[in-house]
Amino acid sequence: TWIDHAFVNFNPKLFRSIAEANQYEIVLEDFHVPPAAENPAEEPRRYGASNGHPHETMTRRLPALLNALSVPSNMLYMVVLRKTTEAEFAVPYDVAAS
C-alpha cells in the first residue's frame, strides 16, 4: 500500500484484523518513509516488526509520524502474513469500541 498515493488505500488495521480473525502469523510488517524532499540523498527510513516483535523505531517513532498533521507522501506499507491453520478464511469485522 502506498499511503496517500491512490484513490483506494488499505489501512494497516485491515491486515492486522485479517491476521487476528484467521490466526495468521504476521511475519513482517514494515513502513518505508522516503527521504525528505530537502535531502534526497538520505536513505529511506524503515519502521518495522518481524515475527510479531516490533522494532524500537516502530513502537516509539512511528506513532508520532503517523499522527502528525501531514503524513509523508509516498510512504510504503508492506505486510507478510503466514497461514497457521487449515481453517477457511474468516472475514474480519471492524466494530467501533464505545
RAQUI-V877638 format. One record per pair of residues at least 6 apart in sequence whose ideal C-beta (glycine too) atoms are under 7 Angstrom apart, sorted by the first residue. I is the first residue (numbers start at 0). J is the second residue. If there is no record, write none. Layout:
BEGIN
I/J ; I/J
END
This chain:
BEGIN
0/8 ; 0/9 ; 0/76 ; 1/73 ; 1/75 ; 2/8 ; 2/70 ; 2/74 ; 2/76 ; 3/70 ; 3/72 ; 4/73 ; 11/76 ; 14/78 ; 14/80 ; 16/91 ; 16/93 ; 17/23 ; 17/80 ; 17/91 ; 18/25 ; 18/80 ; 19/91 ; 20/89 ; 20/91 ; 21/86 ; 21/88 ; 21/89 ; 22/83 ; 22/84 ; 23/80 ; 23/81 ; 23/82 ; 23/83 ; 24/80 ; 24/81 ; 24/83 ; 25/51 ; 25/78 ; 25/80 ; 26/49 ; 26/50 ; 26/79 ; 26/80 ; 26/81 ; 27/47 ; 27/49 ; 27/78 ; 27/79 ; 28/47 ; 28/48 ; 28/78 ; 29/45 ; 29/47 ; 29/77 ; 30/46 ; 30/47 ; 30/61 ; 30/74 ; 30/76 ; 31/43 ; 31/45 ; 31/74 ; 31/75 ; 32/43 ; 32/44 ; 32/64 ; 32/71 ; 32/74 ; 33/43 ; 33/71 ; 33/73 ; 33/74 ; 34/41 ; 34/42 ; 34/43 ; 35/41 ; 46/54 ; 46/56 ; 46/57 ; 46/60 ; 46/61 ; 47/54 ; 47/57 ; 48/54 ; 48/57
END
